[in-house]
């Protein structure tokens, strides 16, 4: 692997140097139709000849910005943006050539990432997705929001950090929304309708991928907890290293001949072999985005890490830290989805995500136990997911302080003889059950054997008991791969699965 990295780095330097004397170029993200974060310092950047002088004129101010490219031709500057508005602007960049960026809006920018449930598109143009979202024909027909802008990062993987992605900004139309992330769109649509400001959505996701693929290399290598992940990668590396070396050597002449492609840094391993390997998606699909100022991020992933759910408790927060460190915008909002019930999943990964609420600052979690599909790991109700993510953003990011954005979250319990009383957060409006009796509660004594429990709502608490458990010590709720719980708060948001014990579970040992 080290040989391949050195070869890649050498090739990149050689052909990038050859491209430095070209005209001023911009990354794919800095383009027509983009949305820039309002009332912020945002970066504009690109490449030019060494030491080339560049003048930037911003449509919202009469003051030009003058900068000079460095000795390698790289340039970057931070500019102030105004408050959001529907008025489009032009940005003119003058150097040896002139580039005019048109139809630029100022608003709110969100990064949207994860695996297939984030990638899942609104429509069904792609034959891979047989259904589209719920009511997809109606959703597509009504998706005319010219002030919502969409950018989908092209699939790519790399063993070294890249500087560019493929993709383009598009206005939200029935045509463009067909293949765009459904969760991201419904999240953005809700924000647009409530905030009435332009919304920019950057979708960077890939089905079947693990969190470690989206985490920076140094973060994985500096924590001994992640050694098993790197060891597993090393084993897999041996299986295809020879094939990869041949692949890269065959690309050498083509890459040297094409300064354009070199500048974009698209030196790829075969995608199918790489997309589950550590840090390669971070390198190719996140690192190139870090100059772009964002408001926050939404995330829908976890299915591919369920086999090592205990490790996910550490890995997931580490991944978020690595993003925040790269963007250097502080603890920007990070809101995510707890995975939905499915026969191939387990309760432990949902617990890891629940625990992460406390270990990831400025975070929020959407519970989806009421909208899953036991037979389909890609449930089609993406509208509810996007809406609930937007609820969190509206409350925590945009100041709707009285808005309830979470269902009941277990806080603590009290043992009262043969009964256990459970206390929750986010129950100010009270608790309710959808159905005649509360389901999915279990109770156990010191023998660690769980029995179905009778559960009753008492005020803003739940009281559980079972005739077979005389001295209860632990309670579990919705603790299975496909639970069917029916506990909600009166704001119609479902309670998260939980357990009160810390007994060893099967993913502890993996």
Protein Blocks (a to p, Z undefined) as FASTA:
>chain_A
ZZmmmmmmmmmmmmmmmmmmmccdddfklcghiacdehiacdddddddehiacddddfkb
cbdcdddddfkopacdddddddddfbdcddddddfbccddehiacddddddeddfklmpp
fblmbmklmnbpahklmmmmmmccfkbccddddddddfbdcfbdcdddddddfklmmmgc
fklmmmmmmmmmmnopacdddddddehiafklmpcfklmmmpmklmmmmmmmmmmmmmmm
mmmmmmmmmmmmmmmmmmmlmmnopaccdfklmmmgghklmmmmmmmmmmpccfbdcdde
hjlmmmmmmlmmmmmmmmmmmmmmmnonojaddddddddddfkbcfklmmmmmmmmmmmg
hiadddfklmgcfklmbdfblmlmmmmmmmmmmmmmnopakbcfbdcddfbdcdehjacc
dddehilnopcdedjbdghiacddfkopacddddddehjaccdddfklmbgcbdcehiaf
bdcbfbdcfkopacddddfbfcdcfklmZZ
